[in-house]
Amino acid sequence: MQKHDKISAMQEAARALRQAGRPIAFVPTMGALHAGHASLIRLAREKADAVVVSAFVNPLQFGPSEDLARYPRSPSSDALLCEKENAEVLFTPTVEEMFPKGFSTHLLEEAVSKPLCGVVRPVLFRGVLTCWLKLFNIVRPDVVVMGEKDAQQVAVLRKAAADLLLPIEIVTGPVVRDADGLAISARNSYLTPSQREEALAVFVALRKAKEMVDSGVKSADRLVAEVTHMIAAKRRLRVIYISVVDRNTMEQLREISPGQCLLAISYWVDEVRLTDNMTL
Ligand code: AMP
């Protein structure tokens, strides 16, 4: 596996892959790689001949009071995981090269990025899209592979890609969960055992909502009320938002249309913010 941290070296590696007629599937990440990322690398391998993974903690997507400094970083185990999953290239650019002093151009999507996380984290999607666009310009992938764990990110990218005719195919993989049901996230490493225990109530509540839909419930309000009630029993949990939304527009829905919507939730476990969702 090749490992590059210089933009010019990554561009050269991508150029060589293209010249060899090898389509590129790209998996952008913030590192601290786990089984969720590994599943995306495997999916990427099914979609294209060469897989490029980036691991870059993107400072543009963190607000001033967020966890940029303490976000988990594990460069050596990231490289091992990419190697094990047969990635062709691991790209780990520096902040200095990605966003040098004076960087002043941003990509803003102004509809899909507004609700849910957009309300509570105003710089998130502008930061994510700007970073991704720069990474895409460096790697020039044919396919971009993303996780449905971050359903709003996927929807925002799909909208931006359609609006701007980005020459990429976007492919998504399902949420990967630990055996107990908790959606795997780099931020889970912040949780103590008792916090983790309480966070599990969110998965149990989402699963209950799915069961309600499967048994014929159509009212979004009823689902939200049930999930809110189940989570309220947990002392450490505070809901930031919980909403039934259209999976493409992220607009709130009153009535469930199966397959088309998801129940999206963001919540605090004490001071740790997590997100999850369930396709209904
Ligand atoms: P991150 O490193 O958190 O920025 O995530 C990089 C990519 O991995 C994004 O497309 C995420 O949606 C995806 N991802 C993160 N956690 C999971 C998970 N548990 N299951 C599936 N995909 C995930």
Residues whose N, C-alpha, C, O or C-beta is under 5 A from the ligand:
A	BS01	AMP	P28 T29 M30 G31 G36 H37 V145 M146 G147 E148 K149 D150 G173 P174 V175 V176 A183 I184 S185
